[in-house]
Amino acid sequence: MNLKSHYYSERPKNIIWLQIAGFQEEHLAMSRFSKPQGVKSSAFETMSCAGKMWNYNLYGLRPNAGSGFLSQLVGSKNIQNNCEDYKKSPLWNYVNSAGYKVGIFEIDAGKDSLSTSKDCSGGEGFLGQSILWKMEKGQGANPFHYLGNEKFQKGSIYYDKSCKNGACFATLFDNLKSIWRRFEKQQGQTIFIVRDFSYLKALREKDITRAREILYELDKSLQFFNEEFKRSQETLFLVTSSESMNFEMPKKGKEWLEFETKGKHVLFRNSSLMSPVFAKGPGAENFCGLYEEYEVIKRIFWTANKKTWNPLDLF
């Protein structure tokens, strides 16, 4: 598939899932053409399958990224942006009996953080035994630091100790690398989800320089996970977006240079009605084509030849 060796109708034992708010495929030009050679592929371009998702739900077109990502996680387009949403079953609930350990890392999630489920009647158990790390300042909460060696407890929420006054000293890559190395020591099947809202925030503020830096960190992180699992054929790598931002880049020459260095000559447009999906590994073939956001969850474990029990058959 995509000129790469691929085993079809396999189910993943590990899942690395990046949810990047605001991301579009064409944005990769910011990293590709900033390199001296201008031809080096990013980690995103090594994926086997590319698809597109429609961005709408039962209540309107172009829902915000928080709603879109939640729709992807729970497999429903009935997302109301209130506590009712957290009464639905997320991905990890369907695989509890299979022994998956779940880690979720959030960047700049704000009100769209999954931790808000804790404040909802009926949503207290939404996160279950998942470990949630938040790259933001926390008051009186469990801290973590990328240079630390804290042990993480299932069902707990941790806040980045390096974040103060709205800024974080640690980089996304430093945090992910450190957390993963400690998280992976627990043996078993793994679901690790990265939910990044900082990229969309930078685009809304028209801070192209910052957006390119974030995209570089995400690319670097994806490359890191690729290296971690390069000897394994059992890991599904998945990248999805929501509220994908459209903007027109300059043509070439001096204007492109000023775009690269100062973020100039950019024409912003409405968010897209579709967002990209990239996949590699077992089950990647399920993500080619066009479909709706809420279908992501059922495509993760679907196989053409169902010889064994599929936890999502219950969904």
Salt bridges, closest charged atoms under 4 A:
GLU25 OE2 - LYS52 NZ 3.29
GLU45 OE1 - ARG32 NH2 2.63
GLU84 OE2 - LYS87 NZ 3.04
GLU106 OE2 - ARG195 NH1 2.66
ASP108 OD2 - LYS201 NZ 3.83
ASP112 OD1 - LYS111 NZ 3.88
GLU136 OE2 - LYS134 NZ 3.53
GLU150 OE1 - ARG182 NH1 2.43
GLU213 OE1 - ARG210 NH1 3.58
GLU227 OE1 - LYS230 NZ 3.35
GLU228 OE2 - ARG181 NH2 3.00
GLU234 OE2 - LYS13 NZ 3.44
GLU243 OE2 - ARG204 NH2 2.55
GLU248 OE1 - ARG269 NH2 2.56
GLU258 OE1 - HIS265 NE2 2.47
GLU260 OE1 - ARG212 NE 3.75
GLU285 OE1 - HIS6 NE2 2.62
GLU292 OE1 - LYS77 NZ 3.30
GLU295 OE1 - ARG299 NH2 3.41
ASP313 OD1 - LYS306 NZ 3.49
